[in-house]
Amino acid sequence: RWHAWDPLHDDGAAQAAQLAFGRPLDALYRLDEASVVLALDADLFGTMPGSLAHARAFTAPRRLGAHAGANRLYVLEATPTLTGAYADARLARAPHEIEAALWRIAARLGAAPDTGHASDPALERWEAAVVKALDGARGRALVVAGPAVSPAGRALAYALTRRLNGGADGPLAFIEPVAQQSVV
Protein backbone atom coordinates (compact mmCIF):
# COMPACT_ATOMS: atom_id res chain seq x y z
CA ARG A 1 0.00 0.00 0.00
CA TRP A 2 1.03 3.56 -0.66
CA HIS A 3 -0.01 6.21 1.86
CA ALA A 4 0.61 9.92 1.44
CA TRP A 5 -0.03 12.75 3.84
CA ASP A 6 0.55 16.42 3.25
CA PRO A 7 0.27 18.66 6.32
CA LEU A 8 -0.36 21.70 4.12
CA HIS A 9 -2.82 20.05 1.73
CA ASP A 10 -5.85 22.16 0.94
CA ASP A 11 -8.67 19.72 1.70
CA GLY A 12 -11.25 22.48 1.25
CA ALA A 13 -10.41 22.80 -2.45
CA ALA A 14 -11.13 19.12 -3.07
CA GLN A 15 -14.37 19.36 -1.10
CA ALA A 16 -15.39 22.48 -3.07
CA ALA A 17 -14.79 20.72 -6.39
CA GLN A 18 -16.76 17.73 -5.10
CA LEU A 19 -19.67 20.06 -4.29
CA ALA A 20 -19.45 21.92 -7.60
CA PHE A 21 -18.72 19.05 -9.99
CA GLY A 22 -19.50 15.84 -8.12
CA ARG A 23 -15.88 14.75 -8.02
CA PRO A 24 -12.56 16.08 -6.79
CA LEU A 25 -10.66 18.21 -9.31
CA ASP A 26 -7.71 20.59 -9.11
CA ALA A 27 -8.24 24.19 -10.17
CA LEU A 28 -5.81 25.87 -12.55
CA TYR A 29 -5.85 29.65 -12.39
CA ARG A 30 -4.77 31.25 -15.68
CA LEU A 31 -4.27 34.85 -14.69
CA ASP A 32 -2.94 35.76 -18.13
CA GLU A 33 -6.50 35.25 -19.41
CA ALA A 34 -8.15 37.36 -16.69
CA SER A 35 -8.82 41.08 -16.93
CA VAL A 36 -10.49 41.29 -13.49
CA VAL A 37 -9.50 39.08 -10.55
CA LEU A 38 -11.26 38.96 -7.19
CA ALA A 39 -9.17 37.24 -4.51
CA LEU A 40 -11.05 36.39 -1.31
CA ASP A 41 -8.51 35.51 1.38
CA ALA A 42 -6.47 33.90 -1.41
CA ASP A 43 -2.76 34.74 -1.63
CA LEU A 44 -2.31 34.01 -5.32
CA PHE A 45 1.17 35.58 -5.40
CA GLY A 46 2.46 34.30 -2.06
CA THR A 47 1.35 31.04 -0.49
CA MET A 48 -0.88 29.31 -3.05
CA PRO A 49 0.55 26.64 -5.36
CA GLY A 50 1.80 28.21 -8.57
CA SER A 51 2.28 31.59 -6.91
CA LEU A 52 5.30 32.63 -9.00
CA ALA A 53 3.57 31.69 -12.24
CA HIS A 54 0.44 33.54 -11.09
CA ALA A 55 2.41 36.70 -10.30
CA ARG A 56 4.26 36.58 -13.60
CA ALA A 57 1.11 35.97 -15.66
CA PHE A 58 -0.86 38.71 -13.94
CA THR A 59 1.87 41.36 -14.04
CA ALA A 60 2.98 40.73 -17.64
CA PRO A 61 0.52 43.23 -19.21
CA ARG A 62 1.61 45.85 -16.70
CA ARG A 63 5.31 45.24 -17.31
CA LEU A 64 4.84 45.42 -21.08
CA GLY A 65 3.39 48.91 -20.80
CA ALA A 66 -0.21 47.99 -21.59
CA HIS A 67 -2.64 50.82 -21.03
CA ALA A 68 -3.73 51.61 -17.50
CA GLY A 69 -6.32 49.18 -16.27
CA ALA A 70 -5.10 46.33 -18.50
CA ASN A 71 -6.13 44.07 -15.65
CA ARG A 72 -7.53 44.76 -12.22
CA LEU A 73 -7.03 42.98 -8.91
CA TYR A 74 -9.51 43.26 -6.04
CA VAL A 75 -8.53 41.65 -2.74
CA LEU A 76 -10.63 41.09 0.37
CA GLU A 77 -8.51 39.48 3.07
CA ALA A 78 -8.16 39.02 6.80
CA THR A 79 -4.36 39.11 6.92
CA PRO A 80 -1.97 41.18 4.79
CA THR A 81 -0.51 39.18 1.88
CA LEU A 82 1.68 39.72 -1.17
CA THR A 83 -1.44 39.60 -3.32
CA GLY A 84 -3.10 42.26 -1.19
CA ALA A 85 -0.01 44.45 -1.44
CA TYR A 86 -0.26 44.34 -5.23
CA ALA A 87 -4.03 44.87 -5.36
CA ASP A 88 -5.66 47.80 -7.12
CA ALA A 89 -8.32 47.76 -4.39
CA ARG A 90 -7.78 45.95 -1.09
CA LEU A 91 -10.00 45.75 1.94
CA ALA A 92 -9.27 43.98 5.23
CA ARG A 93 -12.12 42.23 7.02
CA ALA A 94 -12.70 39.31 9.38
CA PRO A 95 -12.93 35.85 7.75
CA HIS A 96 -16.67 35.51 8.35
CA GLU A 97 -17.24 38.89 6.64
CA ILE A 98 -15.24 37.74 3.62
CA GLU A 99 -17.45 34.73 3.02
CA ALA A 100 -20.60 36.81 3.50
CA ALA A 101 -19.27 39.33 0.96
CA LEU A 102 -18.73 36.51 -1.55
CA TRP A 103 -22.36 35.45 -1.23
CA ARG A 104 -23.59 39.05 -1.63
CA ILE A 105 -21.39 39.63 -4.70
CA ALA A 106 -22.61 36.36 -6.24
CA ALA A 107 -26.22 37.37 -5.53
CA ARG A 108 -25.76 40.70 -7.29
CA LEU A 109 -24.39 38.85 -10.30
CA GLY A 110 -27.25 36.34 -10.33
CA ALA A 111 -25.28 33.32 -9.11
CA ALA A 112 -26.74 33.00 -5.59
CA PRO A 113 -29.88 33.90 -3.67
CA ASP A 114 -30.11 37.46 -2.35
CA THR A 115 -28.57 37.74 1.12
CA GLY A 116 -29.15 41.45 1.76
CA HIS A 117 -26.61 44.22 2.05
CA ALA A 118 -23.40 44.70 4.02
CA SER A 119 -23.85 46.49 7.32
CA ASP A 120 -20.60 48.40 6.77
CA PRO A 121 -20.91 51.26 4.21
CA ALA A 122 -17.24 50.93 3.16
CA LEU A 123 -17.70 47.23 2.44
CA GLU A 124 -20.94 47.95 0.58
CA ARG A 125 -19.17 50.47 -1.71
CA TRP A 126 -16.26 48.07 -2.23
CA GLU A 127 -18.64 45.23 -3.16
CA ALA A 128 -20.50 47.48 -5.61
CA ALA A 129 -17.22 48.39 -7.33
CA VAL A 130 -16.23 44.72 -7.54
CA VAL A 131 -19.60 43.71 -8.98
CA LYS A 132 -19.34 46.45 -11.62
CA ALA A 133 -15.79 45.38 -12.55
CA LEU A 134 -16.63 41.66 -12.71
CA ASP A 135 -19.78 42.31 -14.72
CA GLY A 136 -17.80 44.43 -17.17
CA ALA A 137 -15.18 41.70 -17.57
CA ARG A 138 -17.50 38.88 -18.61
CA GLY A 139 -15.47 36.29 -20.45
CA ARG A 140 -12.29 37.34 -18.63
CA ALA A 141 -13.31 37.36 -14.95
CA LEU A 142 -11.84 35.22 -12.18
CA VAL A 143 -13.02 34.77 -8.58
CA VAL A 144 -10.64 32.91 -6.27
CA ALA A 145 -11.57 31.93 -2.72
CA GLY A 146 -8.73 30.88 -0.44
CA PRO A 147 -8.39 28.14 2.17
CA ALA A 148 -10.13 30.13 4.93
CA VAL A 149 -13.36 30.20 2.89
CA SER A 150 -15.67 27.21 3.42
CA PRO A 151 -15.95 24.51 0.73
CA ALA A 152 -19.47 25.77 -0.08
CA GLY A 153 -18.11 29.29 -0.53
CA ARG A 154 -15.29 28.05 -2.71
CA ALA A 155 -17.73 26.04 -4.83
CA LEU A 156 -19.71 29.27 -5.23
CA ALA A 157 -16.54 31.05 -6.40
CA TYR A 158 -16.07 28.33 -9.05
CA ALA A 159 -19.71 28.65 -10.12
CA LEU A 160 -19.54 32.44 -10.23
CA THR A 161 -16.41 32.36 -12.37
CA ARG A 162 -18.03 29.89 -14.78
CA ARG A 163 -21.19 32.05 -14.94
CA LEU A 164 -19.21 35.22 -15.64
CA ASN A 165 -17.34 33.45 -18.42
CA GLY A 166 -20.42 31.99 -20.11
CA GLY A 167 -19.68 28.44 -18.96
CA ALA A 168 -16.31 28.43 -20.75
CA ASP A 169 -13.08 27.73 -18.91
CA GLY A 170 -11.43 31.11 -19.55
CA PRO A 171 -9.15 32.00 -16.65
CA LEU A 172 -10.25 28.94 -14.61
CA ALA A 173 -9.78 25.35 -15.72
CA PHE A 174 -9.93 22.05 -13.89
CA ILE A 175 -7.80 18.93 -14.17
CA GLU A 176 -7.83 15.52 -12.53
CA PRO A 177 -6.29 15.71 -9.05
CA VAL A 178 -2.53 15.52 -9.26
CA ALA A 179 -2.18 14.13 -5.72
CA GLN A 180 -4.46 11.18 -6.49
CA GLN A 181 -2.61 10.00 -9.57
CA SER A 182 -0.91 6.70 -8.96
CA VAL A 183 2.85 6.44 -8.78
CA VAL A 184 4.29 3.53 -10.70
VOGU-3710 file (C-alpha; in Angstrom, 3 decimals, decimal comma):
1> rwhawdplhd> 0,000/0,000/0,000  1,025/3,563/-0,660  -0,011/6,206/1,860  0,614/9,916/1,442  -0,032/12,752/3,839  0,548/16,425/3,247  0,268/18,656/6,316  -0,362/21,702/4,125  -2,817/20,045/1,735  -5,846/22,164/0,935
11> dgaaqaaqla> -8,671/19,723/1,695  -11,245/22,484/1,245  -10,409/22,796/-2,454  -11,132/19,116/-3,074  -14,369/19,364/-1,102  -15,386/22,476/-3,070  -14,793/20,722/-6,389  -16,759/17,735/-5,097  -19,666/20,064/-4,289  -19,445/21,922/-7,602
21> fgrpldalyr> -18,722/19,047/-9,985  -19,504/15,843/-8,118  -15,880/14,747/-8,023  -12,558/16,080/-6,786  -10,662/18,207/-9,308  -7,714/20,586/-9,109  -8,243/24,190/-10,174  -5,809/25,869/-12,545  -5,854/29,653/-12,394  -4,772/31,248/-15,682
31> ldeasvvlal> -4,273/34,849/-14,689  -2,937/35,760/-18,126  -6,498/35,249/-19,405  -8,152/37,363/-16,693  -8,825/41,080/-16,932  -10,486/41,288/-13,490  -9,504/39,082/-10,550  -11,260/38,956/-7,194  -9,172/37,236/-4,510  -11,046/36,388/-1,313
41> dadlfgtmpg> -8,512/35,514/1,377  -6,470/33,903/-1,406  -2,761/34,743/-1,632  -2,309/34,015/-5,324  1,172/35,581/-5,400  2,459/34,297/-2,056  1,346/31,040/-0,491  -0,878/29,311/-3,054  0,550/26,637/-5,357  1,796/28,211/-8,568
51> slaharafta> 2,285/31,591/-6,913  5,302/32,632/-9,002  3,568/31,686/-12,245  0,439/33,543/-11,095  2,406/36,695/-10,304  4,258/36,575/-13,603  1,114/35,972/-15,664  -0,859/38,707/-13,941  1,871/41,356/-14,035  2,977/40,729/-17,644
61> prrlgahaga> 0,523/43,225/-19,205  1,605/45,853/-16,703  5,309/45,242/-17,308  4,841/45,418/-21,083  3,386/48,907/-20,801  -0,207/47,992/-21,587  -2,642/50,823/-21,029  -3,728/51,605/-17,499  -6,323/49,176/-16,270  -5,101/46,325/-18,498
71> nrlyvleatp> -6,128/44,066/-15,653  -7,526/44,761/-12,218  -7,030/42,977/-8,912  -9,508/43,265/-6,039  -8,533/41,651/-2,735  -10,631/41,086/0,372  -8,508/39,479/3,065  -8,161/39,023/6,796  -4,355/39,115/6,923  -1,967/41,183/4,786
81> tltgayadar> -0,514/39,180/1,882  1,675/39,723/-1,166  -1,439/39,596/-3,319  -3,098/42,256/-1,190  -0,007/44,448/-1,435  -0,262/44,345/-5,234  -4,034/44,874/-5,364  -5,660/47,802/-7,119  -8,318/47,765/-4,392  -7,777/45,955/-1,090
91> larapheiea> -10,003/45,750/1,944  -9,268/43,980/5,231  -12,120/42,234/7,017  -12,697/39,307/9,385  -12,929/35,848/7,749  -16,672/35,514/8,352  -17,239/38,891/6,641  -15,244/37,740/3,616  -17,454/34,728/3,023  -20,597/36,815/3,503
101> alwriaarlg> -19,269/39,329/0,964  -18,727/36,512/-1,555  -22,361/35,453/-1,234  -23,588/39,050/-1,627  -21,394/39,630/-4,697  -22,614/36,360/-6,244  -26,223/37,367/-5,529  -25,760/40,704/-7,288  -24,392/38,851/-10,301  -27,254/36,336/-10,326
111> aapdtghasd> -25,278/33,319/-9,115  -26,740/33,004/-5,594  -29,879/33,897/-3,667  -30,110/37,459/-2,346  -28,569/37,741/1,120  -29,155/41,445/1,756  -26,605/44,221/2,051  -23,401/44,695/4,016  -23,851/46,485/7,325  -20,595/48,403/6,765
121> palerweaav> -20,905/51,264/4,205  -17,244/50,934/3,158  -17,696/47,230/2,445  -20,938/47,952/0,580  -19,171/50,472/-1,708  -16,264/48,070/-2,233  -18,638/45,226/-3,158  -20,502/47,476/-5,609  -17,222/48,387/-7,331  -16,231/44,721/-7,538
131> vkaldgargr> -19,600/43,714/-8,982  -19,336/46,446/-11,623  -15,791/45,382/-12,550  -16,630/41,655/-12,712  -19,782/42,310/-14,724  -17,798/44,430/-17,173  -15,180/41,701/-17,570  -17,500/38,880/-18,613  -15,470/36,291/-20,453  -12,286/37,338/-18,631
141> alvvagpavs> -13,307/37,362/-14,947  -11,836/35,219/-12,176  -13,015/34,768/-8,583  -10,637/32,908/-6,265  -11,570/31,925/-2,721  -8,732/30,877/-0,438  -8,393/28,138/2,174  -10,130/30,134/4,928  -13,361/30,195/2,893  -15,675/27,207/3,423
151> pagralayal> -15,946/24,508/0,730  -19,470/25,771/-0,081  -18,114/29,290/-0,528  -15,286/28,046/-2,714  -17,734/26,043/-4,834  -19,709/29,271/-5,230  -16,537/31,052/-6,398  -16,073/28,332/-9,053  -19,707/28,651/-10,125  -19,535/32,439/-10,228
161> trrlnggadg> -16,408/32,364/-12,369  -18,031/29,891/-14,776  -21,186/32,046/-14,937  -19,207/35,222/-15,642  -17,345/33,452/-18,421  -20,418/31,992/-20,108  -19,675/28,442/-18,963  -16,313/28,425/-20,752  -13,082/27,732/-18,914  -11,427/31,106/-19,548
171> plafiepvaq> -9,150/31,995/-16,647  -10,246/28,945/-14,610  -9,780/25,354/-15,721  -9,934/22,051/-13,895  -7,798/18,926/-14,166  -7,833/15,516/-12,528  -6,294/15,710/-9,046  -2,532/15,519/-9,262  -2,183/14,131/-5,724  -4,464/11,177/-6,489
181> qsvv> -2,612/10,003/-9,567  -0,910/6,699/-8,962  2,847/6,443/-8,780  4,295/3,529/-10,702
//
